[in-house]
Amino acid sequence: MPAPSRPRQTAVHRAASPVPLTERELDELQALLDRVPAPLEALDVSMLDGFLCGVLVQPQRIPDSRWLPHVTDADGRALPAGFDATRLQALARRRHAELDDAIERRQWFDPWVFELEDDAADALDPDSALAPSAVDAVYPWVAGFATALEFFPALMQLDAHSITEPLALLYRHLDPDDLEDADDLIEEIESLEPPQDLTEAVEGLVRATLLLADVARPVPAPASATPGTRQRPHRR
């Protein structure tokens, strides 16, 4: 009698998780951004990170060809002939993929926000419980996010009530004079308790991003899930 044949093993293929940039690659990316020639105004890595999050919470996916020009110039002007942005764009795409994966799964991610070295920043702002160093550290990220919404405004056309709270968590770090014709948003900002330190401010960035994703990129509830429940994002 012939020996029974072994059952075939079916390989399960899963998409590989995006590989985060190393510290060296992050420094390389900043150096490449610094080399973008004037009059172009490239984003720095913190602004880039906020910008990518602003791109990724749009209700429709933004093609790379539309958001990449804003990495090397905030206004999206074309690079000069002969300037090789291949490596710069490859690194930006990797961060885009990493953030996209985290936002899609509603998982915690670490924003590129860097504490500033300033001995005078220990004093508190009289108008805020947040130290000036923390405000200055968070501001570029939020400015990058706001830049994305300026050029890709579809998110702002969604239900205003649903997006006001998360936008307030972000835009409370901007100058109120920059928030024109946004009375509801300003009112929401004024109702918020200011973050106590940089850690809390950064947590607010992540929370706001995931809340906006819930509005613009809702995740279908699993068939077995209890109605009205949703997995909470968790920190690494």
Protein Blocks (a to p, Z undefined) as FASTA:
>chain_A
ZZdddddddddddddddddddfklmmmmmmmmmmpccfbdcddfklmmmmmmmmmmpfbd
cdfklmmmmmmomnlpacdehiacklmmmmmmmmmmmmmmmmmnopacdddddddddfkl
mpccfkbcbdfklmmmmmmmmmmmmmmmmmmmmlmmmcfklmmmmmmmmmmmpcfklmgh
ilklmmmmmmpccdfbfklmmmmmmmmmmmmmmmmmcccddfkbcehiacddddZZ
